[in-house]
Amino acid sequence: KLNEAKPSTIATSMRDSLIDSLT
């Protein structure tokens, strides 16, 4: 539901997770 409600938040979360993993 969250993905449908706020896809932007999901994308940001994914990017943040990637950055955190890389950093």
Backbone hydrogen bonds, N-H to C=O, Kabsch-Sander energy under -0.5 kcal/mol:
donor,donor_aa,acceptor,acceptor_aa,energy
5,A,1,K,-2.8
6,K,2,L,-3.6
10,I,6,K,-1.5
11,A,7,P,-2.4
12,T,8,S,-2.6
13,S,9,T,-2.6
14,M,10,I,-2.6
15,R,11,A,-2.5
16,D,12,T,-2.9
17,S,13,S,-2.4
18,L,14,M,-2.3
19,I,15,R,-2.9
20,D,16,D,-2.7
21,S,17,S,-2.1
22,L,18,L,-2.6
23,T,19,I,-3.3
